Amino acid sequence: MAIAEHCAQTGIQPDLVLCSSSVRTRATLALLIPYLSVPRIQIERGLYLASVRDLFARVCEVDDDTASIMLIGHNDGLHEFAMALAGAGEAELRQRLDAKFPTGALASFELEIPTWRQLAPGAGTLAGLTTPKDLRCP
């Protein structure tokens, strides 16, 4: 999986992975696991087809000793979550995110919040957007 290799090459190593309980998302997680050294993984039924509101609410519940999170879920909720979170960032990245968030895409954010409970729309800076198409050889 190209995105998994990308995570390993760029040093993306979340402290926690929150993954929907669907078969497809668990299959994605299984492909990622060999490339990540994740101390905690939680498979959650509540993430299945979660709305943007549900995703914000779930992330706000994360313990503050967790430095980084990876969400593995479903569109349209995940795309809407990423767009809502992205308060700032490079214009080209933001335009790409607004246009499409394909299956297997990875959006990365930098957050300037002291606790997860303070996560809100616009709280993140879109730091990267990688799609499987970006990683294909020419």
C-alpha positions as CSV (number, residue, x, y, z in Angstrom):
1,M,0.0,0.0,0.0
2,A,1.6,3.2,-1.2
3,I,0.0,5.4,1.6
4,A,1.4,3.1,4.2
5,E,4.9,3.3,2.7
6,H,4.5,7.1,2.5
7,C,3.7,7.2,6.3
8,A,6.8,5.2,7.1
9,Q,9.0,7.4,4.8
10,T,7.7,10.7,6.2
11,G,7.7,9.7,9.8
12,I,4.0,9.6,10.4
13,Q,3.6,7.6,13.6
14,P,0.4,8.4,15.4
15,D,0.0,7.6,19.1
16,L,-3.5,6.4,18.6
17,V,-5.4,5.1,15.6
18,L,-9.2,5.4,15.8
19,C,-10.7,3.1,13.1
20,S,-14.3,2.4,12.0
21,S,-15.4,-1.2,12.6
22,S,-16.3,-1.8,9.0
23,V,-14.6,-4.6,7.1
24,R,-13.1,-2.1,4.6
25,T,-11.6,0.2,7.2
26,R,-10.2,-2.7,9.2
27,A,-8.6,-4.0,6.0
28,T,-7.0,-0.6,5.4
29,L,-5.7,-0.6,9.0
30,A,-4.2,-4.1,8.5
31,L,-2.2,-2.8,5.5
32,L,-1.0,0.2,7.6
33,I,0.1,-1.7,10.7
34,P,3.4,-3.1,9.3
35,Y,4.5,0.5,8.6
36,L,3.4,2.1,11.8
37,S,4.5,1.6,15.4
38,V,1.2,2.5,17.0
39,P,1.0,2.0,20.7
40,R,-2.9,2.1,20.7
41,I,-5.5,1.1,18.2
42,Q,-9.2,1.3,18.9
43,I,-11.8,-0.2,16.5
44,E,-15.1,1.7,17.1
45,R,-18.5,1.1,15.8
46,G,-19.4,4.7,16.4
47,L,-17.0,5.8,13.6
48,Y,-19.0,3.8,11.0
49,L,-20.4,6.5,8.6
50,A,-19.9,9.1,11.4
51,S,-20.9,12.6,10.6
52,V,-18.5,15.6,11.0
53,R,-20.1,16.4,14.3
54,D,-19.6,12.8,15.5
55,L,-16.0,12.9,14.5
56,F,-15.3,16.2,16.3
57,A,-17.1,14.8,19.4
58,R,-15.0,11.6,19.3
59,V,-11.7,13.3,18.9
60,C,-12.5,15.7,21.7
61,E,-12.8,12.7,24.1
62,V,-9.1,11.6,23.5
63,D,-6.8,11.7,26.5
64,D,-4.5,14.7,26.5
65,D,-1.4,12.5,26.9
66,T,-2.0,11.4,23.2
67,A,0.1,13.6,21.0
68,S,-1.3,12.5,17.6
69,I,-4.2,10.6,16.2
70,M,-5.0,8.9,12.9
71,L,-8.6,8.5,11.9
72,I,-9.6,5.7,9.5
73,G,-13.2,6.2,8.5
74,H,-15.6,7.0,5.7
75,N,-16.7,9.7,3.4
76,D,-18.6,12.0,3.3
77,G,-18.0,12.5,7.1
78,L,-14.2,12.2,7.0
79,H,-13.9,14.6,4.0
80,E,-16.2,17.1,5.8
81,F,-14.2,16.7,9.0
82,A,-11.0,17.5,7.2
83,M,-12.4,20.5,5.4
84,A,-13.9,21.8,8.7
85,L,-10.7,21.3,10.6
86,A,-8.6,23.1,8.0
87,G,-8.7,26.7,9.1
88,A,-5.4,27.5,7.4
89,G,-2.8,26.0,5.1
90,E,-1.3,26.3,1.7
91,A,-4.0,27.5,-0.8
92,E,-3.2,24.7,-3.3
93,L,-3.6,22.0,-0.6
94,R,-6.8,23.5,0.5
95,Q,-8.2,23.7,-3.0
96,R,-7.3,20.0,-3.6
97,L,-9.0,19.0,-0.3
98,D,-12.1,21.0,-1.2
99,A,-12.3,19.4,-4.6
100,K,-12.0,15.7,-3.6
101,F,-10.9,13.4,-0.8
102,P,-10.6,10.0,-2.5
103,T,-10.5,6.6,-0.9
104,G,-7.1,6.0,0.7
105,A,-6.2,9.8,1.0
106,L,-4.2,11.1,3.9
107,A,-4.7,14.6,5.2
108,S,-2.3,15.8,7.8
109,F,-2.9,18.7,10.2
110,E,-0.9,20.7,12.6
111,L,-2.9,21.8,15.7
112,E,-2.3,24.6,18.1
113,I,-4.6,23.5,20.9
114,P,-3.7,22.7,24.5
115,T,-6.2,19.9,24.9
116,W,-8.2,17.6,22.5
117,R,-11.3,19.0,24.2
118,Q,-10.6,22.3,22.5
119,L,-10.6,20.8,19.0
120,A,-13.1,22.8,16.9
121,P,-13.7,23.7,13.2
122,G,-10.8,25.9,11.9
123,A,-8.4,24.7,14.7
124,G,-6.0,23.0,12.3
125,T,-3.5,24.0,9.6
126,L,-3.6,21.6,6.6
127,A,0.0,20.5,6.5
128,G,-0.3,17.8,3.8
129,L,-2.6,16.0,1.5
130,T,-1.5,12.8,-0.1
131,T,-3.7,10.6,-2.4
132,P,-2.9,7.2,-3.8
133,K,-2.7,8.9,-7.3
134,D,0.1,11.2,-6.0
135,L,2.2,8.2,-5.1
136,R,1.9,6.3,-8.4
137,C,5.0,6.0,-10.6
138,P,4.7,8.0,-13.8
